[in-house]
Amino acid sequence: MGKSSYFCSWKMQFGTRMIATAINPAQRLIIESFAASRDEEELNDLMDVLRDFYARRLKREMQRLWDSGDLDQAALDRLDGEHLRTPYRAL
């Protein structure tokens, strides 16, 4: 079996049953990168890289939505003050 078979994760299905899922190459890279961190400073640097990556992706997507007209000032004004958090379910 390939190297990917050494990694697995568990996810909840239907609230109580856990099933094994394979870790994809991106997840494996992240796990190995964090595992190779030598100290807290290096770990923080790696976290900064990930935050910057996702911030750039978000900025690109927001610009695409703005350019396409799917997002405009009126839409932003409607979102202002909205409470969009997912409600937590009682266990």
C-alpha positions in Angstrom: 0.0 0.0 0.0 1.1 3.6 -0.6 2.2 6.1 2.0 -1.3 7.6 2.1 -2.6 4.5 3.8 -0.6 5.3 7.0 -2.8 8.4 7.6 -6.5 8.4 8.4 -8.9 10.6 10.2 -12.3 10.1 11.8 -15.4 12.0 11.2 -18.8 11.9 12.9 -21.6 10.5 10.8 -25.2 10.9 11.9 -24.0 12.3 15.2 -22.8 9.1 16.9 -21.1 6.8 14.5 -17.5 7.5 13.5 -16.2 6.4 10.1 -12.6 6.4 8.9 -11.7 8.7 6.0 -8.5 8.8 4.0 -6.4 11.9 4.3 -5.9 13.7 1.0 -2.4 14.9 -0.2 -3.0 18.5 1.0 -4.0 17.4 4.5 -1.0 15.1 4.6 1.3 17.9 3.6 -0.1 20.1 6.4 0.2 17.4 9.0 3.8 16.6 8.0 4.7 20.3 7.9 3.4 20.9 11.4 5.0 17.7 12.7 8.4 18.9 11.3 8.2 22.3 13.1 11.2 22.5 15.5 9.9 25.1 17.9 7.0 27.4 18.6 8.5 30.2 16.4 8.6 27.9 13.4 5.1 26.7 14.1 3.9 30.3 14.3 5.7 31.1 11.0 3.9 28.1 9.3 0.6 29.3 10.7 1.2 32.8 9.2 1.9 31.2 5.8 -1.4 29.4 6.0 -3.3 32.5 7.1 -1.8 34.5 4.3 -2.7 31.9 1.8 -6.3 31.8 2.8 -6.5 35.6 3.0 -5.2 35.9 -0.6 -7.8 33.3 -1.8 -10.6 35.2 0.0 -9.4 38.5 -1.4 -9.4 37.0 -5.0 -12.9 35.6 -4.6 -14.3 38.8 -3.1 -12.8 40.7 -6.1 -14.3 38.2 -8.5 -17.7 38.5 -6.9 -17.4 42.3 -7.0 -16.3 42.3 -10.7 -19.1 40.0 -11.7 -21.7 42.1 -9.9 -22.7 39.4 -7.5 -21.4 41.5 -4.7 -22.0 45.2 -4.5 -22.3 48.0 -1.9 -26.0 47.3 -1.4 -25.2 43.6 -0.7 -22.5 44.6 1.8 -25.0 47.1 3.5 -27.5 44.2 3.9 -24.9 42.0 5.5 -23.8 44.8 7.9 -25.1 43.8 11.4 -26.2 40.3 10.3 -25.6 37.5 12.8 -24.4 34.7 10.4 -22.9 32.2 12.9 -24.0 28.6 12.7 -26.1 27.9 15.8 -24.7 25.2 18.0 -26.7 22.1 18.6 -27.1 20.6 22.1 -25.3 17.2 22.3 
